């Protein structure tokens, strides 16, 4: 019998990362849920997307009562909007 291979990683519970967003509009819709704004309103009001992002970050941050999965989803929305040039 040879040396045993470490297999402790099997004991670690796998967690799925939150799904990303297909489009910038989807990300805006998600952030709009934190401010109560619809997609059209988010596009019309200057700076609404930035304010919605800050509010979503504050509301979902684990240090302020949010959970890590929600905060990660907000981060994915931010990344999508930055890539699309919205933020």
CORDA-V782567 format. One record per residue. N is the residue number from 0. RES is the residue in one letter. NEAR is the number of other C-alpha atoms within 8 Angstrom. Layout:
n->N res->RES near->NEAR
n->N res->RES near->NEAR
This chain:
n->0 res->X near->2
n->1 res->X near->3
n->2 res->X near->4
n->3 res->X near->4
n->4 res->X near->4
n->5 res->X near->5
n->6 res->X near->5
n->7 res->X near->6
n->8 res->X near->6
n->9 res->X near->6
n->10 res->X near->5
n->11 res->X near->6
n->12 res->X near->5
n->13 res->X near->4
n->14 res->X near->4
n->15 res->X near->4
n->16 res->X near->5
n->17 res->X near->7
n->18 res->X near->5
n->19 res->X near->7
n->20 res->X near->10
n->21 res->X near->5
n->22 res->X near->7
n->23 res->X near->12
n->24 res->X near->7
n->25 res->X near->9
n->26 res->X near->13
n->27 res->X near->13
n->28 res->X near->10
n->29 res->X near->9
n->30 res->X near->14
n->31 res->X near->14
n->32 res->X near->9
n->33 res->X near->10
n->34 res->X near->8
n->35 res->X near->6
n->36 res->X near->9
n->37 res->X near->9
n->38 res->X near->10
n->39 res->X near->6
n->40 res->X near->8
n->41 res->X near->13
n->42 res->X near->9
n->43 res->X near->6
n->44 res->X near->7
n->45 res->X near->7
n->46 res->X near->6
n->47 res->X near->9
n->48 res->X near->14
n->49 res->X near->8
n->50 res->X near->8
n->51 res->X near->12
n->52 res->X near->11
n->53 res->X near->8
n->54 res->X near->10
n->55 res->X near->12
n->56 res->X near->11
n->57 res->X near->8
n->58 res->X near->9
n->59 res->X near->14
n->60 res->X near->13
n->61 res->X near->9
n->62 res->X near->5
n->63 res->X near->8
n->64 res->X near->8
n->65 res->X near->11
n->66 res->X near->9
n->67 res->X near->9
n->68 res->X near->8
n->69 res->X near->10
n->70 res->X near->14
n->71 res->X near->9
n->72 res->X near->11
n->73 res->X near->13
n->74 res->X near->9
n->75 res->X near->10
n->76 res->X near->15
n->77 res->X near->11
n->78 res->X near->8
n->79 res->X near->12
n->80 res->X near->13
n->81 res->X near->9
n->82 res->X near->7
n->83 res->X near->8
n->84 res->X near->6
n->85 res->X near->8
n->86 res->X near->8
